[in-house]
Structure formats: structure tokens, C-alpha cells
Amino acid sequence: MKAESTIYRHVQKPMTMVGVSPMHLLLIVIGGFVLLIVFIAIGEAEIGAATSILAVCFAWYRTFRITQDDHHFASKHFVAPRYWKSKKHRSQIAGHPPVKRQKGRTK
């Protein structure tokens, strides 16, 4: 008898750090540092510190809310564009004829 392996995808939740995916958290923190460096470069370090902290808090809150609504938001956000970017020959434009194959190869 074959054993069945049931996977409940709707129950599983991806790993998060402080409520958001690690990649989103990294992007949020890097964005805050870039903002701080820009303000330091123009000579407004005090305003830059406050602005970068507020920007990081706002970005974290928005990402946290989106992640709470859709737990697989990070997977959809980062994995799908990488897949379709590498498969340019698989996308079709509406009304455009399909790519013709010659002896098993595509042009």
C-alpha cells in the first residue's frame, strides 16, 4: 500500500522576521540606510536620522500588513519575476503567431 503525503499549503506559513520575510526586511533596512546616507551627504544628518527611521517604520508596517493578508506575498513577489525573466521564449503576445519550430529547436 502506498503511503499518502498530504501537504496543507493553506496552513503552512513561510518564515518571517518581525512579521515580514527576511528579504523584505533586508530591503527595508537597506533603503533606510541609503536614505540616511543621502541626508548625511547633503549635510542634514539630524533630519536624515528622523526621516530614515520614519521611512523604515512606514515600510515595515505596509509590508507587515500585506504579509498578514497574504502569507505567500514574498514568494509571489520574488520568485515569479525571476522565473518569467528567464523564460522569455515562453511568453506570448496576444494576436501574435506562435514561434515556429524547426527540427526540435526554437529560433
C-alpha positions, 0 to 999 in steps of 0.5 A: 500500500502506498503511503499518502503525503498530504501537504496543507499549503493553506496552513503552512506559513513561510518564515518571517522576521518581525512579521515580514520575510527576511528579504523584505526586511533586508530591503527595508533596512537597506533603503533606510540606510541609503536614505540616511546616507543621502541626508548625511551627504547633503549635510542634514544628518539630524533630519536624515536620522528622523526621516530614515527611521520614519521611512523604515517604520512606514515600510515595515508596517505596509509590508507587515500588513500585506504579509498578514493578508497574504502569507505567500506575498514574498514568494509571489513577489520574488520568485515569479519575476525571476522565473518569467525573466528567464523564460522569455521564449515562453511568453506570448503576445496576444494576436501574435503567431506562435514561434515556429519550430524547426527540427526540435529547436526554437529560433 
